[in-house]
């Protein structure tokens, strides 16, 4: 059929479908369809080509032609019964977004349709099931056959945020399309209304018309990652870009460490933790805020146990006092705060800056040996995880609307968010390397503790 699609009768149609499945993502990346393999590799280019090819198989062209029908009518006699059944099933299929569950690697998996709903469908799949993890999200076509359901040759894994964007766009299209169709119909004198058309807009019809959109979302995410465009802007609680700054204050000749401690004790914003270390805290009650001018920014901040915002730290080491802050502006603010207290005690500071790119590029030294046996080390990690998750179910979670998981689970909508949060935890854990104790952690008790075990499907 691939060779058939490249015949003169179908070549232009296939090219048009490929353009639809790639145009928006390529335009955003400043590239074109022919360069996808160069940027992402041959495997990704094959996925995109396959998505467009399968869309062509499942679509009736404006002139009434269909690739699968044409092939089966003229060459179907060459194919076995199972192949004809598969082509016919692909012809009737629609792509959708699925959540992966019930994995039996190398054998099968369950797919829950996130668009059309219904019970999960178990599909036989050897290769694809080996590379997926519990609660992954994928776009594909489920094809029912006499011997059981399988998936098509195109499988597009989605990260959670991109899949949510796809679902939101599908909901928007489902709402907008009937109104647009009604306007066109009325322009041609056809009496209809958006409400009537909305009743005709089935999920299958919506998905059939949005297949190219799903591919563009997947391709756009892949191109963003390859080009480094998917990295979020990180800002501190004041909206300043992260620019880790250290001020090195040299102690003046004859100045003793105790004089520095006494001077810093007079600064209300400083909280001493030990003889050589202080936390610089914001005013009581101040909460971190995401700057409105940075819509895609993620706020980076740290707090004390009582919720106080930490603006920076000071460390007294030998003949130097170090002030560390996560932005240049905040470091200057700290310098101004310290100036009256340290006058006559320290000289002008040496300023050291490290931006986020430099931090990411820096080679991290290998971790120091723990001195424990492998079994004791694994036991320690498991206990640390247990203590962490026992604590976190009673801590506010941003994705739960600032509620604790225990509190959120008390309402129907909150339970949906808790389930999504738990699935994200399990999914990230499942992607750890084989043998990693973090990847082996059993989250089952959290589902039971929060009363949502019945929703774990």
Secondary structure, DSSP 8 states (H G I E B T S, - for coil): -HHHHTSHHHHHHHHHHHHHHHHHHHHHHT--GGGHHHHH-HHHHHHHHHHHHHHHHT---TTS--HHHHHHHHHGGGS-HHHHHHHHHHHT---EEEEEEEEETTTEEEEEETTT-SS-EEEE-SHHHHH--TT-EEEE-EE--TT-EEE-S--EEE-HHHHHHHHHHHHHHHHHHHHHHHHHHHHTT----HHHHHHH--HHHHHHHHHHHHHHHHHHHHHHHHHTTT---EE-TTS-B-EEEEEEEEB-TT--HHHHHHHHHT-TTEEEEETTEEEEE--TT------TT-TT-EE---B-TT--BEEEEEEEETTEEEEEESSHHHHHHHHHHHHHHHTTTB---EEEEEEHHHHHHS---------S-HHHHHHHHHHHHHHHHHHHTTSEEGGGTTEEHHHHTTSHHHHHHHHHHHHHHHHHHHTS-TT-TTTT---HHHHHHTT-GGG--
